[in-house]
Amino acid sequence: MTAALARWSLKRRLAIRLLIVLTVGVLGPSVVMVGAALWAINSMDDRALQDQAGDIVRNLDITASPPVLRLPAALADSYATSGDSYLYVVLDAAGDILATSSPAAEILAHVADDMSPGVFFLVTRPAGGSPWYAYMTTAGPYFVAVAQGGLHDDTLSDSVMRDLVSFSLVTALPLLAVTLLVTFWTLNRAFRQIERVAGEVRAITPGGAEAHLSSEGLPSEIAPLVAAVNDALFRLGRAYEVEKRFTTDAAHELRTPVAVLTARIDTLPPGATRDSLSADAARLSRLVSQMLDVARLDAAPLPMNEHVDLVAIVREAVAALAPLALRDRRTMEMRAPDGPVIVEGHEGALRLAVTNLVENAMLHTPHGTPIDVEVTPQPAIRVLDRGPGVAEAERASIFERFQRSPSATSSGTGLGLAIVAEIAARHGAQAAVTERPGGGAAFEIRWPDAD
């Protein structure tokens, strides 16, 4: 049971434990009171019978032969007018009846034969109905049995006590219900504040340097934890800012040396050495450019309130990169709907993502083979190349920064696809790679509405 509770949420565990405590706390006293009341009722009934038997014994003259019962007139009248609510019978040692309150009391003689003095017992009415409550005692060598039934002065207190028991139960159950409702409402209210803080944590983005959790309305036991998390967020924000500044500064500082290096390489005599150095310089220049792109993405949240036509930005990216593709004897084919495909987001960032996808395809597609660029209405953007493809085991990590496929033969930097994944995530989309039918890779940015 304890292990099962441990797997439940704190809210459920508290609710169950409070339910048990409140049920015991509210119903427990009522049960005790009911038990005490029932004990009191039984005790009063017992005392009433003992008093009734005492009246008979005190007025029974056992010195006479045979014994004579001389009841006071008022007591005799009570028996006569009770309608069999009061009964008595006096028996000798042989069980013969010496005196009786009425013919109905003779049934006591038959039952009393099997009873011992000092015992309380029930006697069934021959005509049905509620039984008599009876008691037997001794008076010298004789036996006296008395019984009561129905509502009379001696048992009026029974009715009062039973009413008290009913009142206690009627009061305790609504009180328990109200207490449980108030307790669970308070519990839900407290946990709503915790859920609010959890939502604030989920909303924190990598660029959220000013992230701070509100402790307003939180229980005092949770507030120190939130304060500690805020301190940790502050320290992480400081470290993140230092890292961003370093990346940005390094990229800016490298731009001029790379440009100078490229210019000096261009002055070298034509040949294999110059071509190799030019390729290395181009790769270095691309790396610096992409580092700046990453720094800009990390610098601040992107405004996502623009209506961007995916068809238009893909067409612009293809047109801008077409001369480079033709230079390497590659062709690019674009397929898109006749009308616009609109998404909400940042146009410049999405254009950068498309450019990186197409450039990645150009790096991996062999010379003389086409690159397919597609826009679907769902919406989604797909770029298909004829390269070596991406092994299934590498697809999950290929969008991480500085992660390159071991099977790649190109001089990629390992940042382009990471930029694509970051921009897609900012737009609520997902970057993914699958196998192109016929060989190669199919990279795509897919929005949640896409089939």
C-alpha positions in Angstrom: 0.0 0.0 0.0 2.8 2.4 0.9 4.7 1.7 -2.4 1.5 2.3 -4.3 0.9 5.6 -2.6 4.4 6.7 -3.3 3.8 6.3 -7.1 0.8 8.7 -6.8 1.0 12.4 -7.1 1.5 14.5 -4.0 -2.0 16.0 -4.5 -3.6 12.6 -4.6 -1.7 11.4 -1.5 -2.7 14.5 0.5 -6.3 14.1 -0.6 -6.5 10.5 0.5 -4.8 11.1 3.8 -7.0 14.2 4.5 -10.0 12.2 3.6 -9.1 9.5 6.1 -8.2 12.0 8.9 -11.3 14.1 8.4 -13.6 11.1 8.2 -12.2 9.7 11.4 -12.1 13.2 13.0 -15.7 14.0 12.2 -17.4 10.6 12.3 -15.2 9.2 15.1 -16.8 11.4 17.8 -20.2 10.7 16.4 -19.6 7.0 16.6 -18.4 7.3 20.2 -21.4 9.4 21.1 -23.8 7.0 19.4 -22.1 4.1 21.3 -22.3 6.0 24.6 -26.0 6.9 23.9 -26.8 3.3 23.1 -25.1 2.2 26.3 -27.0 4.8 28.2 -30.3 3.7 26.7 -29.6 0.1 27.6 -28.5 1.0 31.1 -31.6 3.1 31.6 -33.8 0.2 30.4 -32.0 -2.2 32.7 -32.4 0.2 35.7 -36.1 0.7 34.9 -36.6 -3.1 34.9 -34.6 -3.5 38.1 -36.6 -0.7 39.8 -39.8 -2.4 38.6 -38.7 -5.7 40.0 -37.7 -4.0 43.2 -41.2 -2.6 43.6 -42.6 -6.1 43.3 -40.1 -7.7 45.7 -40.6 -4.9 48.4 -44.4 -5.4 48.3 -44.3 -9.2 48.3 -44.9 -10.7 51.8 -42.9 -13.9 51.7 -43.6 -14.6 55.3 -47.2 -15.4 54.5 -48.1 -18.9 53.3 -48.7 -18.6 50.4 -46.9 -15.3 49.8 -49.1 -12.3 49.3 -48.4 -9.3 46.9 -49.7 -6.1 48.3 -49.1 -3.4 45.7 -49.9 0.3 46.5 -53.1 1.4 44.8 -51.3 3.8 42.5 -48.9 1.1 41.3 -51.6 -1.5 40.9 -53.6 1.0 38.9 -50.6 1.6 36.6 -50.4 -2.1 35.9 -54.1 -2.3 35.3 -54.1 0.6 32.8 -50.8 0.0 31.1 -52.3 -2.2 28.3 -49.7 -4.8 28.8 -46.8 -2.3 28.7 -45.9 -3.3 32.2 -46.0 -7.0 33.2 -44.9 -9.0 36.2 -45.2 -12.6 37.4 -44.3 -14.2 40.7 -43.3 -17.9 40.6 -42.5 -20.5 43.3 -39.5 -22.8 43.1 -41.6 -25.3 41.1 -42.4 -22.7 38.5 -46.1 -22.3 39.5 -47.6 -18.8 39.2 -48.3 -17.2 42.5 -49.2 -13.7 41.2 -49.5 -11.9 37.9 -50.3 -8.5 36.4 -52.5 -9.9 33.7 -53.1 -13.0 31.7 -50.5 -11.8 29.1 -47.9 -12.0 31.8 -48.2 -15.7 32.1 -45.9 -16.0 29.0 -43.2 -14.7 31.3 -43.6 -17.9 33.4 -42.8 -20.1 30.4 -39.7 -18.1 29.4 -38.5 -17.6 33.0 -38.1 -21.3 33.5 -35.1 -21.2 31.2 -33.5 -18.1 32.7 -31.3 -17.4 35.7 -31.9 -14.6 38.2 -30.2 -11.3 37.3 -30.5 -11.9 33.6 -32.2 -9.5 31.1 -34.0 -11.1 28.1 -36.5 -10.5 25.4 -40.0 -12.1 25.3 -41.8 -12.4 22.0 -45.4 -11.3 21.9 -47.8 -14.1 20.8 -49.7 -11.6 18.5 -46.5 -10.1 17.0 -45.2 -6.7 17.4 -42.2 -5.4 19.3 -41.0 -7.8 22.0 -41.1 -7.2 25.8 -37.8 -6.4 27.5 -37.7 -8.6 30.6 -35.7 -9.2 33.8 -35.9 -11.9 36.5 -34.8 -11.7 40.2 -35.4 -13.5 43.4 -37.4 -12.8 46.6 -36.3 -15.4 49.1 -37.2 -18.8 47.6 -39.5 -17.2 45.0 -38.8 -15.7 41.6 -40.0 -12.4 40.2 -40.1 -11.7 36.5 -41.0 -8.3 35.1 -41.2 -6.9 31.6 -41.7 -3.6 29.8 -42.8 -2.7 26.2 -44.0 0.4 24.4 -43.5 4.1 25.2 -44.2 5.0 28.8 -42.7 7.2 31.5 -39.7 4.8 32.1 -38.8 4.5 28.5 -39.6 8.1 27.4 -35.9 8.8 27.9 -35.2 6.0 25.4 -36.9 8.0 22.7 -35.1 11.2 23.7 -31.7 9.4 23.5 -32.6 7.9 20.1 -33.6 11.3 18.8 -30.2 12.6 20.1 -28.4 9.8 18.2 -30.3 10.6 15.0 -29.6 14.3 15.4 -25.9 13.5 15.8 -25.7 11.5 12.6 -27.7 14.0 10.6 -25.4 16.8 11.8 -22.1 14.9 11.4 -22.6 13.8 7.8 -23.3 17.2 6.4 -20.5 18.7 8.5 -18.1 16.0 7.1 -19.2 16.8 3.5 -18.8 20.6 4.0 -15.4 20.0 5.6 -14.2 17.8 2.8 -15.4 20.3 0.2 -13.6 23.2 1.8 -10.4 21.1 2.3 -10.3 19.9 -1.3 -11.1 23.4 -2.5 -8.1 24.7 -0.5 -5.9 21.9 -1.7 -6.8 22.6 -5.3 -6.2 26.3 -4.9 -2.8 25.7 -3.4 -1.8 23.3 -6.2 -3.1 25.6 -8.9 -0.4 28.1 -7.8 2.2 25.3 -8.1 0.9 24.5 -11.6 1.1 28.1 -12.5 4.8 28.2 -11.5 5.3 25.0 -13.5 3.8 26.8 -16.5 6.2 29.7 -16.0 9.1 27.2 -16.0 7.9 25.5 -19.2 7.6 28.9 -20.8 11.3 29.7 -20.2 13.3 29.8 -23.4 17.0 29.5 -23.9 17.2 33.2 -24.6 15.2 34.2 -21.6 17.9 35.8 -19.6 15.4 37.7 -17.5 13.4 34.5 -16.5 11.9 34.8 -13.1 9.3 32.8 -11.3 6.6 34.5 -9.3 6.1 33.4 -5.7 2.8 35.2 -5.2 0.1 33.1 -3.7 2.5 30.1 -3.1 2.5 28.2 0.2 5.3 29.3 2.5 6.8 25.7 2.2 7.2 26.1 -1.6 8.4 29.8 -1.7 12.0 28.9 -0.7 12.2 26.4 -3.5 11.0 29.0 -6.0 13.5 31.5 -4.6 16.3 29.0 -5.0 15.2 28.3 -8.6 15.2 32.0 -9.3 18.7 32.3 -8.0 19.8 29.4 -10.3 18.0 31.0 -13.3 19.8 34.3 -12.6 23.2 32.5 -12.5 22.4 30.6 -15.6 21.3 33.7 -17.4 24.5 35.4 -16.5 26.6 32.5 -17.8 24.4 32.3 -21.0 24.9 36.0 -21.6 28.7 35.6 -21.3 28.6 32.7 -23.8 26.6 34.7 -26.2 28.8 37.7 -26.0 31.9 35.5 -26.6 30.3 33.9 -29.6 29.3 37.2 -31.1 32.6 38.9 -30.4 34.6 36.0 -31.8 32.5 35.9 -35.0 32.8 39.7 -35.5 36.6 39.6 -34.8 37.1 36.8 -37.3 35.3 38.4 -40.2 38.2 40.8 -41.0 41.0 38.2 -40.8 39.0 35.8 -42.9 38.3 38.5 -45.5 42.0 39.4 -45.6 43.0 35.7 -45.9 40.6 35.2 -48.8 42.0 38.3 -50.6 45.6 37.0 -50.1 44.6 33.5 -51.4 43.2 35.1 -54.5 46.6 36.6 -55.3 48.2 33.2 -55.4 49.0 31.6 -58.8 46.3 29.4 -60.1 46.6 25.7 -59.2 45.6 23.0 -56.8 47.1 24.7 -53.8 45.1 27.9 -54.4 41.9 25.9 -55.0 42.4 24.0 -51.8 43.1 27.1 -49.8 40.1 28.9 -51.4 37.8 26.1 -50.4 39.1 26.2 -46.8 38.7 30.0 -46.7 35.2 29.7 -48.0 34.3 27.1 -45.4 35.8 29.4 -42.7 33.9 32.4 -44.0 30.7 30.3 -44.0 31.4 29.2 -40.4 31.9 32.8 -39.2 28.7 33.9 -41.0 26.7 31.1 -39.4 28.2 31.8 -36.0 26.8 35.4 -36.4 23.4 33.9 -37.4 23.4 31.8 -34.3 24.4 34.8 -32.2 21.5 36.9 -33.7 19.0 34.1 -33.0 20.2 33.8 -29.4 20.3 37.5 -28.8 16.6 38.1 -28.4 13.2 36.5 -29.0 12.0 36.8 -32.6 8.8 38.8 -33.2 6.4 36.2 -34.5 3.6 38.5 -35.7 4.3 38.5 -39.5 2.3 36.7 -42.1 4.9 34.9 -44.1 4.2 33.4 -47.6 6.3 30.2 -47.7 6.0 30.1 -51.5 7.5 33.5 -51.8 10.5 33.1 -49.5 11.3 29.7 -51.0 11.2 31.1 -54.5 13.5 34.0 -53.4 16.0 31.6 -51.8 16.1 29.3 -54.8 16.6 32.4 -57.1 19.4 33.7 -54.9 21.3 30.3 -54.9 20.6 29.3 -58.5 23.8 30.9 -59.8 25.9 28.9 -57.3 24.1 25.7 -58.3 24.6 26.4 -62.0 28.3 27.0 -61.4 28.6 23.5 -60.0 26.5 22.1 -62.8 23.5 21.4 -60.5 19.9 22.2 -61.2 17.1 23.2 -58.8 13.5 22.3 -59.3 10.8 24.0 -57.3 7.3 22.7 -56.8 4.7 24.8 -54.9 0.9 25.5 -55.0 -0.3 28.3 -57.3 -1.4 30.4 -54.4 0.4 31.6 -51.2 1.0 29.3 -48.2 0.8 31.6 -45.2 2.2 30.9 -41.7 2.7 33.3 -38.8 6.3 34.0 -37.8 9.4 35.9 -38.7 10.1 36.3 -42.4 13.8 36.9 -42.2 14.4 33.8 -39.9 12.4 31.5 -42.2 14.3 32.8 -45.2 17.5 32.0 -43.4 16.2 28.5 -42.6 15.3 27.8 -46.2 18.7 29.1 -47.4 20.5 26.8 -45.0 18.5 23.8 -46.2 19.2 24.5 -49.9 22.9 25.2 -49.2 23.1 21.9 -47.2 21.6 20.1 -50.3 24.1 21.8 -52.6 27.0 20.6 -50.4 25.8 17.0 -50.6 24.3 16.6 -54.1 26.8 15.4 -56.7 27.6 17.6 -59.6 25.2 17.4 -62.4 22.2 16.2 -60.3 19.1 18.2 -59.4 17.9 19.5 -56.1 14.2 19.4 -55.5 12.5 22.1 -53.3 8.9 21.7 -52.4 6.2 23.7 -50.6 3.1 21.9 -49.5 -0.2 23.6 -48.5 -0.4 21.7 -45.1 2.2 23.6 -44.6 5.7 22.2 -45.0 8.9 22.9 -46.8 11.0 20.0 -48.2 14.4 20.0 -49.8 15.5 16.7 -51.4 19.1 16.0 -52.5 20.8 13.0 -54.3 23.6 12.7 -51.7 24.6 9.8 -49.6 21.6 10.3 -47.3 21.6 10.2 -43.5 21.7 6.9 -41.6 18.7 6.4 -39.3 20.9 6.3 -36.2 22.3 9.8 -37.0 19.0 11.5 -37.8 18.2 12.5 -34.2 21.6 14.3 -33.6 22.2 15.8 -37.0 20.3 19.0 -36.1 22.6 19.6 -33.1 25.3 22.3 -33.3 28.6 21.3 -34.8 27.2 17.9 -35.5 28.1 16.4 -38.9 27.2 13.0 -40.3 30.2 10.7 -40.3 29.2 9.7 -43.8 29.4 13.3 -45.0 32.0 14.0 -47.6 31.4 17.7 -47.9 33.0 20.6 -46.0 30.0 21.6 -44.0 30.4 23.5 -40.7 27.8 21.6 -38.7 25.9 24.8 -37.9 23.5 25.1 -40.8 21.0 22.4 -39.8 21.2 23.5 -36.1 20.1 27.0 -37.2 17.2 25.4 -39.2 16.1 23.4 -36.2 16.2 26.4 -33.9 14.2 28.6 -36.3 11.6 25.8 -36.8 11.2 25.4 -33.1 10.7 29.1 -32.7 7.8 28.8 -35.2 6.2 25.8 -33.5 7.4 23.6 -36.4 9.7 20.6 -36.5 12.8 20.0 -38.5 13.3 16.4 -39.6 15.2 14.3 -42.1 14.0 11.1 -43.9 15.2 9.0 -46.8 14.5 10.3 -50.3 12.9 7.7 -52.5 15.5 6.6 -54.9 18.4 7.6 -52.7 19.5 10.8 -50.9 18.0 12.7 -48.1 14.8 14.6 -47.7 15.0 17.5 -45.2 11.8 19.3 -44.1 10.3 21.9 -41.9 6.8 20.7 -41.0 4.2 22.6 -39.1 1.8 20.8 -36.7 -1.1 21.1 -39.2 0.8 19.2 -41.8 -0.5 15.7 -42.6 
